Amino acid sequence: MLSIRAGTPNCLFKTESSKKNFFLHQDLAKMLSVHLLAASLLNLLLNLFQDARLQFRYFSILAFKSANS
């Protein structure tokens, strides 16, 4: 996992281009974390939907069996 500290002092950068690269990587890390969060939430929703669908199927079978008994 990327760990980037906010508020890095400018004295750590040797050149202006290294400073630009650092902030570019920092922005990319933020975008990546947002995309990973969105993918996790989507996966959670899909799992909940699949679980609800299986439960509905199970209770439909039970209702059909009890109606035919």
C-alpha positions as CSV (number, residue, x, y, z in Angstrom):
1,M,0.0,0.0,0.0
2,L,1.3,3.4,-0.8
3,S,2.0,5.7,2.2
4,I,2.6,9.3,1.3
5,R,3.0,11.9,4.0
6,A,1.2,15.2,3.5
7,G,3.0,18.4,4.0
8,T,6.5,17.2,3.0
9,P,9.1,20.0,3.4
10,N,10.6,21.4,0.2
11,C,14.1,20.8,1.5
12,L,13.7,17.0,0.8
13,F,13.5,17.6,-2.9
14,K,16.7,18.0,-4.8
15,T,15.2,19.4,-8.0
16,E,12.0,21.0,-9.1
17,S,11.2,18.0,-11.3
18,S,11.5,15.6,-8.3
19,K,9.1,17.8,-6.4
20,K,6.6,17.7,-9.3
21,N,7.0,13.9,-9.6
22,F,6.3,13.5,-5.9
23,F,3.1,15.5,-6.1
24,L,2.1,13.6,-9.3
25,H,2.6,10.3,-7.5
26,Q,0.7,11.6,-4.5
27,D,-2.3,12.5,-6.7
28,L,-2.1,9.1,-8.4
29,A,-2.1,7.4,-5.0
30,K,-5.2,9.3,-4.0
31,M,-7.0,8.4,-7.2
32,L,-6.0,4.7,-6.7
33,S,-7.3,4.7,-3.2
34,V,-10.7,6.1,-4.4
35,H,-10.9,3.5,-7.1
36,L,-10.1,0.7,-4.7
37,L,-12.8,2.0,-2.3
38,A,-15.4,2.2,-5.1
39,A,-14.5,-1.4,-6.3
40,S,-14.8,-2.7,-2.7
41,L,-18.2,-1.1,-2.3
42,L,-19.4,-2.4,-5.6
43,N,-18.2,-5.9,-4.6
44,L,-20.1,-5.6,-1.3
45,L,-23.3,-4.6,-3.1
46,L,-23.0,-7.5,-5.6
47,N,-22.4,-10.0,-2.8
48,L,-25.5,-8.6,-0.9
49,F,-27.6,-8.9,-4.0
50,Q,-26.5,-12.4,-4.7
51,D,-27.2,-13.4,-1.1
52,A,-30.6,-11.9,-1.3
53,R,-31.3,-13.7,-4.5
54,L,-30.3,-17.0,-3.1
55,Q,-32.4,-16.5,0.0
56,F,-35.4,-15.6,-2.1
57,R,-34.9,-18.8,-4.2
58,Y,-34.7,-20.9,-1.0
59,F,-37.8,-19.4,0.5
60,S,-39.7,-19.8,-2.8
61,I,-38.8,-23.5,-2.8
62,L,-40.0,-23.8,0.8
63,A,-43.2,-22.1,0.0
64,F,-43.8,-24.3,-3.0
65,K,-43.2,-27.4,-1.0
66,S,-45.4,-26.4,1.8
67,A,-48.2,-25.4,-0.6
68,N,-48.0,-28.8,-2.3
69,S,-48.0,-30.8,1.0
